[in-house]
Each structure stands twice: as C-alpha cells, then as structure tokens.
Amino acid sequence: MRKTSLIKVIILVFFITIKIYPQKEAIYAKQKIIRISTYDPVWNSNTRDFSKTDEKKEYYASGKIRFLYSIKYNSVNGKVIEYYENGNLKLEGKYLKGVKEGVHKTYYDNKNIESISEYKQGDLLEATIYYKSGKVKEKTTLKIDESGNKIRRILKYFFSEKNKVKVLSFDPGRGKSKTSNSTQPEKYFLVSEYNYKNEKLFGKQKEYHSNGKIKYQKIIDGSKQRKETFFSREGIKSIEKMYKGENFSRDWKFYYPNGSLKSRYCEDYEDKSIDSIFYKTGKLNKVIKINEKNGRIVAKKEFYENENLKLIYELDEKGEKIITNNTFYENGNINCFQEMKKDMIKITCYFENGKVRSLNNYFLEELEGEQKYYHENGNIARIEFFNKGNKNGVEEIYYDNKQVYQIKYWEDGKLMNVKKCYTKQGKKLDVGTLKNGNGTLNVYFEDGELKQTKVYEEGEYKDSY
C-alpha cells in the first residue's frame, strides 16, 4: 500500500511538470523534470541494479492505460507517452537522464496538436502552441549565441483567432550562461503587433523599442498606397514613408529630434522627384527637383531662415544646360543675376548695398569677351578680356580712387608683360623683371610697401618670395 501511494504521488508530480509548458512561461531556464523513481526502502538495497531499465505503466481508475515511461539510473529515460482516458494520445516525448530531449508533442482530446516543443539537454529551443481548431496560438524561439551556451533573446509570438499577432521579447543580457537561473525571464517587452486578413498582412503593423515606446508602424489597407512610420526611442516620429499609385511612387518625410519636419522627398509621375529641406524652426530651406532618369538636378531653390529667397537655379529637362542661376542676399537684395541669349550668358553681381560688383560674359559656359569688376563705391576695380576661357589682351587694375595700380598683358592665359605699377597716391613703383613671360613681378600694398615678388616662366606662375 505504501509503495503504491508513493508511486501515484510521484506520477502526479511528473504529469504536472511535463504539462507545464502550455500554461506557464517558466520554461526558459535550464529545466529538469522531477525524477519519477521506483524508490522503495525494500528496493533501495545494495543489491539494487540502477543501470537496468524499468518499463513502467500507469492506469486510470477505469483500468485504461494513462502513462508509458522508463526508469534508468533512478531517472526518467527514453520515450514518455500519455493517453486520454478515451485512448487518444495526449503527450509524447523523450527524456535523457531526467531532462527533456528532442521533440515533445501534446494533443487535444480531439486529436489535434496542442503544442510542439524542441529541447536540447533540457533547454527549450523553440515551441509552438495551437488552438483547438488547429490554428497557431503561440510560438516561442530562443536566440542562442554562436558558442551555444548563452541565450541572447527569447521571442514569444501570440496569434489570436482574429488574425492578430503579438510578439514579446526577453533579453537575459550579455555574458550570462543559458544554464544560469539568472536567465529566467522576469519581464518581457512587446516587440511587434501584426494584423492579417485572408492570411496576408492587413491593417496596422507595429514594432516597439525595448523601453515600450513605438518603433515602427505600417498601414496596409489593400489600396494602391502604403504608409510606414519610424519613431525614436523617445517615441518621437523620425521618418514617415508613403507609397502611392501602381508604381508605388515615394513620398518620404524625415524629422528632427524635436519632431519638426527636416526634409521631404516626393516622386511624381513624370520621372521627376522633389526634395525639400527645412530648418529646425519648420521653415523651408531648400527645394530640389531631380530628373530620376539620370539623377541630375533640374531645378533648385534656397531660402534664408527669414523666408527671403537665397537662390534660384534652373536647368533644361536633362539637367545639362543652365537656364537661370540667380542668388540673393538675406535682406532680399539681389546678389547675382543671370541672363541667357542662345549660347551667351551674362551674369551681373551686386554688393549688398545694391551697387554693381561684377559683369561677366560667357559663351558655351566659358568666359568670353570683356569682364568688369567694381569697388563697393561704384568705381571700376578691374577690366580684363577672355577668349575661349583664357585671359587674353590687356588687363587694367585700379584702386577705389580710380588710380591705376597695374596694367598687364596676357596671351592665351599666360602673363607676358606688366607695363605700369603705381601706389594709390600715383607714385610709380618698380614692376619687376618680367618680360615676354619670364622674370619677376612685384606685388605691393596700397601704400607702396612691397608685399611679395612672384616668379614666372613662359607666362606661368612658378614661385614667390
């Protein structure tokens, strides 16, 4: 009587232990099943051979079989089977020296799978729990490091029968052994939530940071558009992506950490895209239009933070030929203004006070003809001439009081001679030895003090002292 009662108690504990997974989460630390032993004071003698396998059977009160298992070395060893009283299979799995090993399965009384779990030396590797209808209810996966002895992350997937999925995660922390009790999870954090319709993602899809703040959200509504939003760890929106139309053209927004719009990237249906950039205050900084076929800029506008225009830049559809290139000062006055006549370009630049700073002429994007530069008081500062992008002919340089400083002579971009040199007060200065492109050229301050001497060879600058 004593022996029978002891075995029944131990069997009951065994049953509770191997059935704990579908109801509890305390399965993630290394787990040994409570040993089901045939221990008895009469058997526990020096003549008892624990190396032999004892095949065990247990029955319901009705006499129908309930458990089939084996005892070896005083531990459950080998295959374990449990039946419902109606004879249907309830549980099957394998134990090695008292711990779970390999695949374990449990079943509902209607014969449908209740859970499938895989173990290695008592450690759960992955598990799936099912609804009685056969749909997946929960999945658990352990992420193990390459050495095989540390749990990096535990993921739990919860599937509702209404096509909703929740994913929870637990990270035991770096450097902790998976066999340590410290890996027993105390708190999970929500990783993601998914919604399905007809076995496809539909509606809101969400992911979360480990601090519980939302990390990512995607909305799929079956239409020809999709919206994705990314968030910082503080829960502040950082990126918003919208895809529209049959080709899912992009409309992306990026945000500063303070939540204000930083930039926006849009595609249209004419192979063009518009990139808008904003100041932290929310005011528009730049607008850039790009030809998506070749990746070239075809238009650009820039603004100061006071909302005044800073730049207007326009090219042809291919992004090869400049049409407009105008810049402005922060006070609203024009800086440089470009005019085009066929292949000729005239650029006029101004000082901030509105007076002309320079007049430049281009032909096929190279300086051509007369070029003029002015002092801020309006007096001429320099007059020079270009031919096919090379300085050619006479160059006259003036002080702001109209006094000549130097007169130079150029041939195809090479400095050949300097004929005159004066102080601001009109005193003649030593030019240097430069002649026919070879020699020295003296450079002076306005008061006539020598600043440096430049050395030329064949019209090209070589050195200075």
PERABEL-V840350 format. One record per backbone hydrogen bond with DSSP energy under -0.5 kcal/mol. NH is the residue of the N-H (numbers start at 1). CO is the residue of the C=O. If there is no record, write none. Layout:
# PERABEL-V840350
{{NH/CO} {NH/CO}}
This chain:
# PERABEL-V840350
{{5/1} {6/2} {7/3} {8/4} {9/5} {10/6} {11/7} {12/8} {13/9} {14/10} {15/11} {16/12} {17/13} {18/14} {19/15} {20/17} {23/20} {24/20} {27/25} {28/25} {30/178} {31/122} {33/98} {37/35} {44/40} {45/43} {48/45} {50/48} {52/49} {54/52} {54/71} {55/53} {56/69} {58/67} {60/64} {63/60} {66/58} {67/58} {68/81} {69/56} {71/54} {72/75} {73/50} {75/72} {77/70} {78/95} {80/93} {81/68} {82/91} {83/66} {84/88} {87/84} {90/82} {91/82} {92/105} {93/80} {94/101} {95/78} {96/99} {98/76} {99/96} {100/31} {101/94} {102/119} {104/117} {105/92} {106/115} {107/90} {108/112} {111/108} {114/106} {115/106} {116/128} {117/104} {118/126} {119/102} {120/123} {122/100} {123/120} {124/27} {125/118} {126/118} {127/140} {128/116} {129/138} {130/114} {131/135} {134/131} {137/129} {138/129} {139/157} {140/127} {141/155} {142/125} {143/153} {144/142} {145/150} {148/145} {151/176} {152/143} {152/150} {153/143} {154/170} {155/141} {156/168} {157/139} {158/166} {159/137} {159/157} {160/158} {160/164} {163/160} {165/194} {166/158} {167/192} {168/156} {169/189} {170/154} {172/170} {176/173} {178/149} {180/177} {183/180} {184/181} {189/169} {191/167} {192/167} {193/206} {194/165} {196/163} {197/200} {200/197} {202/195} {203/220} {205/218} {206/193} {207/216} {208/191} {209/213} {212/209} {215/207} {216/207} {217/229} {218/205} {219/227} {220/203} {220/218} {221/219} {221/225} {225/223} {226/243} {227/219} {228/241} {229/217} {230/239} {231/215} {232/236} {235/232} {238/230} {239/230} {240/253} {241/228} {242/251} {243/226} {244/249} {245/224} {248/245} {249/244} {251/242} {252/265} {253/240} {254/263} {255/238} {256/260} {259/256} {262/254} {263/254} {264/276} {265/252} {266/274} {267/250} {268/272} {273/290} {274/266} {275/288} {276/264} {276/274} {277/286} {278/262} {279/283} {282/279} {285/277} {286/277} {287/301} {288/275} {289/299} {290/273} {291/296} {292/271} {292/290} {293/271} {294/291} {295/291} {296/291} {298/289} {299/289} {300/313} {301/287} {302/311} {303/285} {304/308} {307/304} {310/302} {311/302} {312/326} {313/300} {314/324} {315/298} {316/321} {319/316} {323/314} {324/314} {326/312} {327/336} {328/310} {329/333} {332/329} {335/327} {336/327} {337/348} {339/346} {341/344} {344/341} {345/362} {346/339} {347/360} {348/337} {348/346} {349/358} {350/335} {351/355} {354/351} {357/349} {358/349} {359/372} {360/347} {362/345} {363/366} {364/343} {366/363} {368/361} {369/386} {371/384} {372/359} {373/382} {374/357} {375/379} {378/375} {381/373} {382/373} {383/396} {384/371} {386/369} {387/390} {389/367} {390/387} {392/385} {393/410} {395/408} {396/383} {397/406} {398/381} {399/403} {402/399} {405/397} {406/397} {407/420} {408/395} {409/417} {410/393} {411/414} {413/391} {414/411} {415/459} {416/409} {416/414} {417/409} {418/434} {419/407} {420/407} {422/405} {423/427} {424/446} {426/423} {429/421} {434/440} {435/438} {437/416} {438/435} {439/456} {441/454} {442/431} {443/452} {445/449} {448/445} {451/443} {452/443} {454/441} {455/463} {456/439} {457/460} {459/437} {460/457} {462/455} {463/455} {465/453}}
